């Protein structure tokens, strides 16, 4: 990544030593469009905890960033010292105060919501969804397999997981394009104003759907959280909004990102593609390795008290940015981290760690496995279209914006 320590027009808090300032633009650095993981690799040369004045979304000052996977794991496990409250900040964008639940809820309240929601996302629950997951994947593949080419992100990677979440929430599939547009503007909008407008539109939409489900509940997720009593009470509108917003945002981009990187790698590495064709039982291991190698989410935590973290003085109120794409290629965590190795032990942070381990991890894994199984078996010689441009991006969720694939028919 270019221009470390060269940004200007920023201020640094008095407790931050000058030698720990490192300007890293996770959103707009040109190197991210070529290979975001290669761009971030120099962060592991140190300092391993640094102040990044370019991350100003939370309080305008900047954030502490960490480059070590072990440091990130330590932070994610310690909710008393590193709070999740307002870590996403979507409600604040539109002047609201509800929290994305349970993502932005700290223990012990976090446990209350997880115990309520976990059964809905358990392996047993996901198994019941498998038929619709497979059917949706096949429907999309049928739309382009006889053509011999596709733009993979728009024709499969985005619509596949978003449709599954829409079905789970009980929302009409004919609104898919609107959901995709919201996701692009919310997570990848060029300005705060664009992101805030998308956040507001999503909020108003979900507010209306919650009201509808309260009046006339059906057999879907929103109806369930609106009508089910927990500890003798029903969830209020703010709690329902926080849960629905998390489910909505969680399905917008993370699986799509993983699919883009996964199939770009397969399309450019015929040896790995052939190995999985010859050994389909290794597909689950391949999915885990792709999740490790191409971890995509950036999140945040806020320091709750003055501390010394690995020799660095942090003050109460400081924010930390936790960039999984950086720690996914940590050479102290993974031997030859840039190499894809299907026999690697799985200890990645793609689904986070600790109390906030991703609620939707079982759905995400199943979607990635189904996509790999179906596409490889039906398009075994897929490759990147000659003379096409593969465009990746940074941001809250790293991903591939454009990927043209082709195959023999």
C-alpha positions in Angstrom: 0.0 0.0 0.0 1.4 3.4 -0.9 1.9 6.7 1.0 2.4 5.3 4.5 3.1 8.2 6.9 2.8 10.8 4.1 -0.8 12.1 4.6 -1.2 15.6 5.7 -3.8 17.8 7.4 -4.5 15.5 10.3 -4.2 15.9 14.1 -3.0 13.3 16.5 -4.0 13.0 20.2 -1.4 13.9 22.7 -1.0 10.4 24.0 0.0 9.0 20.6 3.8 9.0 19.9 4.8 10.3 16.5 6.6 7.0 15.7 3.3 5.1 16.0 1.4 7.2 13.4 0.8 5.3 10.1 -1.6 6.6 7.5 -3.4 3.7 5.9 -6.4 4.3 3.6 -8.4 1.1 3.6 -11.0 2.7 1.3 -9.4 4.5 -1.5 -5.7 3.6 -1.9 -5.2 2.7 -5.6 -3.3 -0.5 -4.6 -6.5 -2.0 -3.3 -7.9 -2.2 -6.8 -5.0 -4.5 -7.8 -4.5 -6.8 -4.8 -5.8 -5.6 -1.4 -4.0 -8.3 0.5 -0.7 -7.7 -1.1 -1.2 -4.0 -0.5 -1.7 -4.6 3.2 1.2 -7.1 3.7 3.7 -4.3 4.6 1.8 -3.6 7.8 3.4 -6.7 9.3 6.8 -5.0 9.1 5.6 -2.7 12.0 4.6 -1.0 14.1 2.2 -3.7 14.9 -0.1 -1.4 16.9 -0.3 2.1 15.2 -2.5 5.2 15.2 -4.2 5.7 11.8 -5.5 9.3 11.5 -7.3 8.4 8.3 -9.9 6.3 10.0 -12.1 9.2 11.2 -15.7 7.8 10.9 -16.3 7.1 14.6 -15.2 10.3 16.3 -13.2 12.3 13.7 -9.9 11.7 15.3 -8.6 8.4 13.9 -8.2 5.0 15.4 -5.7 2.5 16.7 -5.1 -0.3 14.2 -3.5 -3.7 14.8 -1.6 -5.8 12.3 -1.3 -9.1 14.3 -4.0 -11.7 14.2 -3.1 -12.7 17.8 -3.7 -9.1 18.9 -7.1 -9.0 17.1 -8.1 -12.2 18.8 -7.1 -10.8 22.1 -9.2 -7.7 21.5 -12.3 -9.5 20.3 -12.3 -11.8 23.3 -12.1 -9.0 25.9 -15.5 -7.2 25.8 -14.9 -5.5 29.2 -11.9 -3.5 27.8 -12.9 -3.3 24.1 -16.6 -2.5 23.7 -18.7 -3.3 20.6 -21.3 -0.6 21.3 -21.8 1.5 18.1 -19.0 -0.3 16.3 -21.0 -0.3 13.1 -22.6 3.1 13.6 -25.4 2.8 11.0 -28.0 4.2 13.4 -25.8 7.1 14.2 -25.6 7.9 10.5 -29.3 8.7 10.5 -29.7 10.2 13.9 -31.1 7.1 15.5 -29.9 5.3 18.7 -30.9 1.7 18.2 -28.0 -0.8 18.2 -27.4 -3.6 15.6 -28.3 -6.5 17.8 -26.5 -8.5 19.0 -23.4 -7.2 17.2 -23.3 -3.9 19.0 -24.4 -5.3 22.4 -21.8 -6.0 25.1 -22.1 -8.8 27.6 -24.1 -9.6 29.7 -27.0 -8.3 27.6 -25.3 -9.8 24.5 -25.9 -13.3 25.9 -29.6 -12.7 26.2 -30.0 -11.9 22.5 -27.7 -14.7 21.4 -29.6 -17.3 23.3 -32.8 -16.1 21.7 -31.3 -16.0 18.1 -28.8 -18.9 18.1 -31.4 -21.7 17.4 -32.5 -19.8 14.3 -29.0 -20.1 12.8 -27.9 -23.5 14.1 -26.7 -26.3 11.9 -30.1 -27.9 12.3 -31.9 -24.8 11.2 -29.5 -24.3 8.2 -30.1 -27.9 7.1 -33.7 -27.1 6.8 -32.8 -24.2 4.5 -30.5 -26.3 2.3 -33.1 -27.1 -0.4 -33.8 -23.4 -1.0 -30.1 -22.6 -0.9 -29.3 -25.2 -3.6 -32.3 -24.2 -5.7 -31.4 -20.6 -5.7 -27.8 -21.4 -6.7 -28.9 -23.6 -9.5 -31.5 -21.0 -10.7 -28.7 -18.4 -11.1 -26.3 -20.9 -12.8 -29.0 -21.9 -15.2 -29.2 -18.3 -16.3 -25.7 -18.2 -17.7 -24.2 -21.7 -18.0 -25.2 -22.3 -21.6 -23.9 -18.8 -22.6 -20.3 -19.6 -21.9 -19.5 -16.4 -19.9 -20.9 -14.2 -17.2 -20.0 -11.2 -15.0 -19.8 -13.3 -11.9 -20.3 -10.6 -9.2 -23.6 -9.2 -10.6 -24.9 -12.5 -11.9 -24.1 -14.8 -9.0 -22.0 -13.5 -6.1 -24.4 -10.7 -5.0 -27.9 -12.1 -5.9 -27.2 -15.5 -4.4 -26.7 -14.7 -0.7 -29.0 -11.7 -0.7 -31.9 -13.8 -2.0 -31.4 -16.3 0.8 -31.5 -13.6 3.4 -34.6 -12.1 1.8 -36.3 -15.5 1.9 -35.3 -15.9 5.5 -36.7 -12.5 6.5 -39.9 -13.1 4.5 -39.3 -10.3 2.0 -40.4 -10.4 -1.6 -37.7 -11.6 -4.0 -38.8 -9.1 -6.7 -37.2 -6.4 -4.6 -33.8 -8.0 -5.0 -32.3 -5.3 -7.2 -33.3 -2.6 -4.7 -31.6 -4.5 -1.9 -28.4 -4.9 -4.0 -28.4 -1.1 -4.7 -28.8 -0.4 -1.0 -25.9 -2.6 -0.2 -23.6 -1.0 -2.7 -24.4 2.5 -1.5 -24.4 1.7 2.2 -21.1 -0.2 2.3 -19.3 1.3 -0.7 -20.7 4.7 -1.2 -18.1 7.4 -2.1 -19.3 9.8 0.6 -20.9 9.7 4.0 -23.9 11.4 2.5 -24.5 8.6 0.1 -24.1 6.0 2.8 -26.4 7.8 5.1 -29.1 8.1 2.5 -28.9 4.3 1.9 -29.0 3.7 5.7 -32.1 5.8 6.0 -33.9 4.1 3.1 -33.1 0.7 4.6 -34.3 1.9 8.0 -37.6 3.1 6.7 -38.2 0.0 4.7 -37.5 -2.3 7.7 -39.6 -0.1 9.9 -42.6 -0.6 7.6 -42.0 -4.4 7.4 -41.8 -4.8 11.2 -45.1 -2.9 11.6 -46.7 -5.2 8.9 -45.4 -8.4 10.6 -46.7 -7.2 14.0 -50.2 -6.7 12.5 -50.2 -9.9 10.4 -47.4 -12.3 11.4 -46.3 -15.0 9.0 -43.9 -17.9 9.0 -40.7 -15.9 8.7 -37.8 -14.4 10.7 -39.2 -10.9 11.2 -42.6 -12.3 12.4 -40.7 -14.6 14.8 -38.8 -11.8 16.5 -41.9 -9.6 16.6 -44.2 -12.1 18.3 -42.0 -14.3 20.4 -41.8 -13.6 24.1 -38.4 -13.8 25.9 -38.3 -13.6 29.7 -41.9 -12.7 29.8 -41.8 -9.9 27.3 -41.8 -9.1 23.6 -39.0 -7.2 21.9 -39.7 -3.6 21.4 -39.5 -1.8 18.0 -35.9 -0.7 18.6 -34.7 -4.2 19.4 -36.5 -5.6 16.4 -35.0 -3.0 14.2 -31.5 -3.7 15.5 -31.8 -7.4 14.8 -33.4 -7.0 11.4 -30.9 -4.4 10.3 -28.0 -6.7 11.3 -29.6 -9.6 9.4 -30.1 -7.4 6.4 -26.6 -5.9 6.4 -25.0 -9.2 7.2 -26.4 -10.8 4.1 -25.5 -7.9 1.7 -21.8 -8.2 1.1 -19.8 -10.7 3.1 -20.7 -13.9 1.3 -20.6 -12.1 -2.0 -17.1 -10.9 -1.2 -15.9 -14.4 -0.3 -17.5 -15.8 -3.5 -15.7 -13.2 -5.7 -12.3 -13.9 -4.2 -12.9 -17.7 -4.2 -13.8 -18.0 -7.8 -11.2 -15.5 -9.0 -8.6 -17.7 -7.4 -10.1 -20.9 -8.9 -10.3 -19.3 -12.3 -6.7 -18.3 -12.2 -5.3 -21.5 -10.6 -6.2 -24.5 -12.7 -4.2 -26.8 -10.4 -6.4 -26.0 -7.4 -9.5 -26.2 -9.6 -8.5 -29.7 -10.9 -7.7 -30.8 -7.4 -11.2 -30.0 -6.1 -12.7 -31.6 -9.2 -10.8 -34.8 -8.4 -11.3 -34.6 -4.6 -14.8 -33.0 -4.0 -14.7 -34.1 -0.4 -12.0 -31.4 0.1 -14.4 -28.6 -0.8 -15.3 -27.8 2.8 -11.5 -27.5 3.6 -11.1 -25.3 0.6 -13.9 -23.0 1.7 -12.2 -22.6 5.1 -8.9 -21.8 3.5 -10.5 -19.3 1.2 -12.2 -17.7 4.2 -8.8 -17.4 5.8 -6.9 -16.2 2.8 -9.5 -13.7 1.8 -11.0 -12.5 5.1 -12.9 -9.4 4.1 -14.5 -7.6 7.0 -13.3 -4.5 8.9 -14.9 -3.8 12.3 -14.2 -1.6 15.3 -14.0 -1.6 19.1 -13.9 1.2 21.6 -11.5 1.3 24.6 -13.5 1.4 27.9 -10.6 2.4 30.2 -7.0 3.6 30.1 -4.8 0.7 29.3 -1.4 -0.4 28.1 -1.8 -2.8 25.2 1.4 -4.5 24.1 3.4 -1.4 25.2 1.1 1.1 23.6 -0.9 3.5 25.8 -4.6 3.7 24.9 -7.0 6.0 26.5 -10.7 5.5 27.4 -12.8 6.5 24.4 -10.1 5.6 21.8 -11.4 3.5 18.9 -9.7 0.6 17.3 -10.0 -0.6 13.7 -9.8 -4.3 13.2 -9.0 -5.1 9.6 -9.4 -8.8 9.0 -7.9 -8.6 5.5 -4.6 -7.5 7.1 -4.5 -10.1 9.8 -5.5 -12.9 7.4 -2.0 -12.7 5.8 -0.1 -12.3 9.1 3.1 -14.3 8.7 3.4 -15.0 12.4 -0.1 -16.6 12.4 0.1 -18.5 9.1 3.1 -20.1 7.4 3.4 -18.7 3.8 0.2 -16.7 4.4 -0.3 -15.5 0.8 -0.3 -19.2 -0.4 -3.7 -21.0 -0.6 -3.2 -24.4 1.1 -6.3 -26.6 1.4 -4.5 -28.7 4.1 -3.9 -25.7 6.4 -5.3 -25.9 9.9 -8.4 -23.6 10.2 -7.9 -20.8 12.7 -9.0 -17.8 10.7 -10.9 -14.8 11.9 -13.3 -14.5 9.0 -16.3 -15.0 11.3 -14.7 -12.9 14.1 -13.8 -14.4 17.5 -15.1 -14.5 21.0 -18.6 -13.5 22.1 -19.4 -11.9 18.8 -18.5 -14.9 16.6 -20.7 -14.5 13.6 -24.3 -15.5 14.1 -24.7 -16.4 10.4 -21.5 -18.5 10.0 -23.4 -21.7 9.4 -25.5 -20.1 6.6 -22.4 -18.5 5.1 -20.4 -21.6 5.1 -23.2 -23.6 3.5 -23.7 -21.0 0.8 -20.0 -21.0 -0.1 -19.9 -24.8 -0.2 -23.0 -25.1 -2.4 -21.7 -22.5 -4.8 -18.3 -24.2 -5.1 -19.9 -27.7 -5.5 -22.4 -26.6 -8.2 -20.3 -24.3 -10.2 -17.2 -26.5 -10.3 -19.2 -29.6 -11.4 -21.1 -27.7 -14.1 -18.4 -25.2 -15.3 -15.2 -27.2 -14.7 -12.9 -25.2 -17.0 -13.9 -21.7 -15.9 -11.4 -19.0 -16.4 -11.0 -15.2 -16.4 -12.1 -13.8 -19.7 -9.2 -12.6 -21.8 -8.6 -8.9 -21.9 -11.1 -8.3 -19.1 -10.3 -6.2 -16.0 -10.7 -7.7 -12.5 -11.4 -4.8 -10.1 -11.1 -5.3 -6.3 -11.9 -2.8 -3.6 -11.3 -2.0 0.1 -13.8 -0.5 2.5 -15.9 -2.0 5.3 -16.0 -5.2 3.3 -13.1 -5.9 0.9 -14.2 -7.6 -2.3 -14.1 -7.9 -6.1 -16.4 -5.4 -7.9 -16.1 -6.9 -11.4 -15.1 -10.4 -12.5 -15.7 -11.7 -16.0 -15.5 -15.5 -16.3 -15.9 -17.8 -19.3 -15.9 -21.5 -19.9 -16.4 -24.0 -22.7 -20.0 -25.0 -23.4 
